Amino acid sequence: MNDPPAIEGATEVTPPSEPAPSSRRPRPAAADAAVGLVAVTILVGRTAGHVALLPLRMLGNRTGRRPGESLASVGRAAEERGREEAAAVIDRALAGPLTDSFARSLAEHRVAERVASQVLASPDFQDAVRSALASPDLERIAVEAAGSGLTAEVTERVLASPEVQAALVRQTEELAEGILDRVVIRLRALDDRFTRGPDESYGGVATRGAALLVDLALANLIVLFGGLLVWLLFSLVGGLRPMWLADLLAALAWAVVAAGYFVGFWALIGETPGLALMELRVVGPDGGAPGLGRSFVRFVGLLVSVLILVGFVPMLLDGRRRALHDFLAGTTVRRRR
């Protein structure tokens, strides 16, 4: 077959050659898909972040502050509200019955006592206490504390506190009552030893004598203070003259005060302060306090018994331990317990 004639002026066109085979292997479609998924995820994340931060940007624009500052203020407000709510929850829990039930359970099962006993009995705790007591620093600290002005001030404040003063008064009263009880017991033993009669419910020589001494001392104190007031009044006008008149008035004053003291206490409550200390009581035939008439007769008989002294002798012989003034007034002196 003849070749086609050549066209003048035309360049020779060479037929396209087959592409040379590439030395690299083609990338699989799964890798391209993964890259595309990552790119889409990044775009979606950025868009979601802008949407999520949009309220903060708006809040920052409204308050004139940056979103970080607004977020901090919101956080502080949330923290404050959380504290208030937590405090309210704790208050409600402590005010509820659960706290009381828990405390009662601890008390019933003696949890605190068991824990304290175990701690005190532990060798480690005992060794720690011994080492602390044996330390020379403890003595130095004690000496410095004792010599400091703070210790004196604290001691003064403690002693001046109402609680400590009340405790001291209570301790003093208890001590006085204990001493008085022992004195009464001793005197009653003397009554039972030296006074006849199987019935020991009546006051005897020892207890009634002690009560009389106390009452006479109190009556004389009243007369003394009253006499001082009268002396001060008369001293403004040059004193009381003559002297025998002053003595007579003093004797009358003593008689009036003593009569009012004994008769008044016997008639009203059946006991004087001295009898009350000895736990004794004057009673009439009906078992109650003697009336005004019996009390006055008893006082006159008491003066006679004191003057002649033998008026107390019947107490050693009578079964109900009555003295002369008791026989005259029809009274007895009984123990309160």
Disulfide bonds with the S-S distance in Angstrom:
none
